[in-house]
């Protein structure tokens, strides 16, 4: 203030405070000509003028505050992970955030302006009728489940919520909240499949165990030792089957939650293949012809969890035998490497996989040949677990297959240890 007066004011100055409430926010400075004095009416005018300036300044501060709050609110709405649309009482769109626009409109430049435009997009996108949408919109608060099939064949699930917008006890419009519930829908499907598999997969071994134990407990019959041993071996096999089922579901749970622990150590490629082949049951080895080709000139190591990698290899070996109708079931294994990966390819002469199924075989519970799967036992979790284990190793699993000619699964392990 002193600097301003010294540099700008020529004559004597007259100052009126500009005050907002109890806070002094500035001064009205009048540069007087020489020997000029402020009379009473001029004093009153200047006081009124200073008050008017205070009101203008207060309105400016209030406007900026409201504008900043509005910008904050809009930033929040635009950052939401749910879609939001607000309609007035004339069914005109007052606001729609970017998330809602992206889901409902395939053309980002096509703006939704009214309810009829939204209806048209919903009917195209979610295959829902206008009557059902009208019933939904007529309710004060409601929710509607919607499904959309993407070009990849994946089904996306959404939940549309409606709510009334009320101001001073008067309804001024309608709000729509669109949530992506695909993950929740997948979890519900997982639960339903678990219940279904539990009732089916556990029923047979438990029934067998109960029958064998009840037979052995009979006191009115003297069983031969060989027969008793046969029953006990059957009980042991059924218990192992139950343990495998539980282990599969525990692995899927760990993969889904991202808590699968991988203990990385240096592993030699040819040794882990040979050790995994030894885990094939001996009765199945008799009808299987295995060929192992090692294209590496010297022992090659990579980082991995030995137990988990053997789990993947044995699963692929068993699938090559299980899904195979040939008298001689062939498994061809090739160990090789690229600049960045060690590769293990496993080929078979089995039933193969059609193009319609090949993109879905790593999906939980997906089973290509349901009859064969049920005949040999299985949950449809094996390949999904293999994929999860490979991803935990920062590697991947690929497949090439031709129906009735066989399949080739390739595992790619990074040569260098990835940083977490």
Secondary structure, DSSP 8 states (H G I E B T S, - for coil): -HHHHHHH--S-EEEEEEEETTEEEEEEEEE--TT----HHHHHHHHHHHHHHHHHHHHHHHHHHHHHHHHHHHHHHHT-SSEEEEEETTSBEEEE-HHHHHHH-SSTT----BHHHHHHHHHHHH---HHHHHHHHHSSSEEEEEEEE-TTS-EEEEEEEEEEEEETTEEEEEEEEEEE-HHHHHHHHHHHHHHHHHHHHHHHHHHHHHHHHHHHT-SS----HHHHHHHHHHHHHHHHHHHHHHHHHHHHHHHHHT------EEEEHHHHHHHHHTTS-HHHHTTEEEEEEE--SS--EEEE-HHHHHHHHHHHHHHHHHT--SSSEEEEEEEEE-SSEEEEEEEE-S----HHHHTTTTSTT--S-HHHHHHH---S-HHHHHHHHHHHTT-EEEEEEETTTEEEEEEEEESS----
